[in-house]
């Protein structure tokens, strides 16, 4: 009877664990977040209002800066988009519209219609990029003329040309000022100090230096590259405080600005040191715009992968950059979650028909991804149930294994003792 009770207890624990796992799996499988007819449930359809141009912005739109509108979402019954009324239902106070025409709301207001979602073959352009940390900006110096009188500094480059030099010992080309403030004109001509001089003073100093060797030397000196240009030109990281460093010219705050605004701000900052400075600004790395892929581990945690958003990725592109779906992924439970403002009552969830995208070349659910989108890849329910049972039964198996090992050890000692007594007799 005792053995039967233990066996029944083990069977009961296994049965309850299996039922719990399958119940959780079925609840997850039937989750009606939004289906649009996928997997057989069309309980609710989500209406998504996509970004409009600022001059055509619908009433009540949420703004995120002057140039971008956050997508506004709301729930509506199936087939209620584009002014179609559901059979047997009518909006109170609204008149039915025809296909593609907006509904007339109370007070004469027209409810704007949601444009189709951008997909693989119907992509849209993003709003102007706003710089944020940790983006990397690429700055090119087009015109940097110092305000006079400008003093030469170490590591700057002078273009020097001297006429009527010694045979095969020309002085013509670019010469960098050493850290000590000197320039070397060659083995025969030697070096001289030009640091702290203006360009005209440096030209006179070079002429006086060459007079003992070349009588009446004709010297021409021009500033080819100033040290400040070396600090401005190149890649600049947007720091956590929203500024970029311009070397000896200080820092400039650029966070939240478009590239045109960044160009104007930097040029205005440099105008205190330079004469009508001109630069070009571009984004070298869009580190602040990311797409997230969240893969469920079938009961063993979740893996989150962040990918940079360059503006043209689709669902298929993003998953291909992580070497495809995980082995435990469910092909029927993949969707895109789009971020919404804090406190917004609705969220945007776009289901993905993976088989249609990969096997039939259907682009309907191969959505174009926007910065901040989350691709969620759920795990297969059977693998999740198996892992759940494995985690539940593993301690039980270990306990029974220890008990069985102990019982076997005791029995072996008893048998050994009995055999010893028999031999002694």
N, C-alpha and C positions, 0 to 999 in steps of 0.2 A: 504493500500500500504506500509505503514511503517513497519507493522508487517511482511508482505511478504518479504520485503527487508532484515530484520534481520534474518528471517528464512533461506532465501537463502544464506546469508552470513555465517551462522553457518554451513549449509550443504556444502558450498564451502570449508570452512576451514577444515572440517572433511574429505572431499573427497581428498583435496590436501595433507593432512597429511598422509592419508592412502596410496595414490599413492607414496609419497616420501619414506615411510617406506618399502613398498613392492619393490620399485625400488632398495633401498639399500640392501634389503634381497636378491633379485635376483642377484644383482651384486656380493654379497658375495658368494652366492651359486654356481655361475658359474666361480668362480676365478680359472683360469687354472694354479695354481702354479706348479703342477706336478700331473698327475693322474695315469699313468701306467694302464689305462683302468678302473680305479675306477669311479663310477658314470657316466660312459658313455662318458667321454672326454679323449682321448689320444693325446692331441695336441703336447706335447713335452715330451721327456723322458730324464731323467737326468743320465749322466754317472758319476759314483763316483769311484775315485781311492782310495783304502783303504790302510791302513798301510802295507808296506812291511818290511822285515828284512833289517837292515842297509846295509848288503852286497849285497842285491838285489834291491836296491832303484832305481826307474826309473829316467831317466833324467828330470831335471826341477822340482824335488820335493821340497816342502817347508819343512824346518826343524824347529822343536821346541825343541832345545836341542840336544844332541848327540845321543839319543836313541829313539826318537819319531818323526814320520812323520805326519804332519797335512794332513788330507784328502783333496785331490785336486779334485775339481768338475768342470764340464763343461757341456754345453748343446749339445745334439745331437738329430737328428730326431729319430722317433720311429724305433726300431729294428736295430739301428746302432751299438749296442754293439757287442762285441766279433767278430769284423771283418765282420759283415754282412752289406751289402749295402742296402739302401732303394730302393724300386722299382722306377726306373726312375731317380735316383740320384746317383752321384758318387763324391767322394772327389777328388778335383783337385790335381793331382800329386801323388795320392795314388793308390795302387793296391788293389783289393778286396781280402780279406782273407777268409778262410773257417771258419766254426763255431769252436770257441775255439782257433783260431790262430790269432796272432797279424797282423795288417796291415803293409804293407811295405810303409814307408814314403819316400819322396824325399831325396836323399843322402844315401839311404840304411839303414836309421834308422827305427827301429821297434817300433811301438806305443804299450806300455804295456797295457795289458788288466786288467780290474778291477775285482778282486775276488768277489764272491758273498757276500752280506751283511750278517754279523753274526746275526742269529736269535735264537729262543728258542732252537731248536734241533741242531744247528750248531754254537755254541759259539766260541769265540776266546779269547785269553789271551791279557791282556793289556800290554802296555809298562811299564818298571820298574818305580815304584812310586818315585816321587821326592818330598822330604819333603818341605812343605810350611806352613805358618801360616794359621789357628791355629791348625795344626795337634798336636796330643799328642803322644809322643814317650815313649816306655817302655824300660828302660835300666836295665839290670841285671849285677851285678858285679861278674865276674868269678874269677878274681885274682887282688887284690889290696894290694900290699906290700909296705909299706912306706920306703922311703930312710932313712938310718940311719945317725946319731943317732936320733931316733924318740922319741919325748917327749909325754908322755901320757896327754890326755886332758879330761875334764869333759864329761860325757855321753858316754864314750867308755866302752867296756865290756872286762873284763879280765877273763881268765879261770885259776882258782887257785886250786891246789891240795896239801894238806899237809898230810904227813904220821905220824902215831903214835899220833893222837890227843886224846883228852879226850873222855871217853866212851859216846856214843850217842851224841856227839857234833863234828861231822865231818866237815872239811873244804874242800869241793870238789864241784865244779860247776862253774857257771857263776856269776860274781859279776860286777855290773855297778858302774862306778865312779860317785859320786854325783856331782851336780853343784859346790860344794865347793872344789872338787878335792880329796875327801876322799872315801874310801871303808869300808864297815861295814862287819866284819867277824863273827858277832854274838854277843849275849848278854854277853857271857863269855869272848870272846877275844877282844871285843871293835872295834874301828875303827882307821884308820891311814891315813895320807896324802900321796898320791902317784902322784897327779897332777904335771906335769912339770918334772917327772922323766922318765928315760928310763925303758924298761922292766927289764933289769938286775938290775938296781938300785931299782926298785919296789920290785923285788924278794928279794934282800938283806934287804930292809926296813921291809918287812913282816917277814923275819926270825928273825931280831933283835927285832921286836915287840912281837913275840911269845916266845922268849927265856925265859923270866921270868915265863911263864906258861908251856911251853913244852921245856925241855932241848934238845938241838941238833936237833931241828925241821928240817925235810927235806921238803923244799918248792919248788914247781914248778909253774911258772907263764908264761902264754902265752897270747898274744893279740888276742882275739877272734873276736871282731868287732870294727873297728876304726870308728871314727866320720865321716871321709870323705866318707866311704862306705854308711852311712846313707844318705848323701847328693846326692850321685850318683845314688843309687838304687831307682827304682820306676818310676812314671809317670812324664814326663817333657813336658810342653806346649811350642810349638814353638811360640815365641813372635812376635809382628808385625815387629820388626827389623830383624827377621830371626835367632835369637839366642835362645839357651836354657841355663838355669842356672844350674851350677854344684855346687852350694853352695859355700863353702870356696875355691873351685878351680876356681872360676870365671865363665865366659860365653864362649860359643863356637858358631860360626856361622855355621848353617847347612842348610839354605834355598837353594833349588835347587839341593840338593844332593840326591843320592840314599842311601839306607840303608847301603850298603857296604862302601860307601864313608864317611857316618856319623860315622860309627864304627872306621874307620882309623883316622879321624880327632879328635875324642874324645880321642882315645888312645894316639895319638901324643901329645895332649894337657896335658893329665895326666902324661905323661912320665917325665915331669919336676918335678913332686912331688912324683911319685911312681916308683917302679922297675918293668919294663915290664908289665904294666897293661893290662888286658884282660877283655872286656865287650861284651855283646850281645845286639843288638838293634833291636827292632821291632816296628811296628806302632800299638798303642793302639786304636786310633780313627782317621779315615780319614776325618777330618773336612774340609780340603781344597778342596775335590773333591765332587761336588754336582750335582744333577739332579734337574731340575726345571719343575714343573707342573703349567701351566698357564691356568686357566679356565675363559672363558668369562662369564660375568654376565648378558648377554642379555640386554645390554643397561645401566646397573647399575655397571659399573666398571669391573675390572678384579681381580681375586684372584691368587696370586703367592705363591706357596709352594715349599720350598727347601728341598730336601731329600739327605742324604749322599749316595755317590756312593761307593759301596763295590766291584764292578767289575763283578757282575753276574746278575744284574737286567735286566728284559725285560720290555716292555711297560705294560704288564699285571701286573707284579710285582709292578711297580711304582704306577699304578692307584689303586691297591688293598691296598697300604699303606696309601692312603688318603680316604679310605672307598668308593671307586668307583667313578663313574661319577656324576657330579652335576645334580640336577633335570632339569635344563634348557639346558643341553648339547645336541648337535646334534650328532647322532651316525654316520653320514656320513662325518663329517668335523673334523677329528682328525689327526694330523700329528706330526712328530718329526723333529725339526729344529736342525741341527748340527752346532756348531760354526765354522766360517772360519776366516782366518787371516784378519787383518785390511787392507782395500783397495782391497781385493780380489774381482774380478768381479762377481763371482758366489757364490751361497749359496746352502747348501745341505738340501733339504726338503724331508722327507720320509713319504708318506701317510700311514695311518693306517686303515685297514678294520676291524673295531671293531666287527661287526656282524660275520665276518668269524672267528675271533679269539675266540669269546666267544660262539657262537652257533654251529660252525662247527669244532672247534678245529684246524683250519688252522693256521700254524705257519709262513706263508710267510711274513706277515707284523708285526709279534710279534718280533720286532727287539731287539737285545741286545743293551742296552744303554751304552753310553760312558760318562765320566765326562764332564759336561758342556752342555749336551743335554737338549733341551727344548721340552716338550710335550705340544702342544697347543690344547686345547679343545674348539672348537667354540660352540656358543649357537644356539639353534633352531631358525630359521628365523621367524616363526610365533610368538614365545614368544617374540622375539626381536621387531617385528612390534607392538605387543600388548603393550609392555612396552613403546615403542616410542610414540604411540598414547596416552597412559595414561599420559605421561609427557607433551605432547602438549596440551591435552584437559583439564588437571587438572586445570590450571589457568583460562581457559575459563569457566569451570563449576563453579569455585569459584566465578568469577565475576557475572555470571548469577544467582548464588544462592543468592549473596548479593543483586542484583537488585530485584529478586523475593521477598526476605524477606522484603526489603524496600517498595516495591509496596504493599505487603500484609499488612504491618504495617500502611501505609498511608490510605489504603482502610478501615481498621478496625477503625482508628480514625475518618474518614469521616462518616462511618456508625454509630459510637457512637454518634457523634455530631448531626446527623440527627435524630436519635431516641430520643435524649435529647430534641430537639426542639419540636418534635411531642408530647412528654409527657408534656412539659411545656404548650403547647396550650390546 
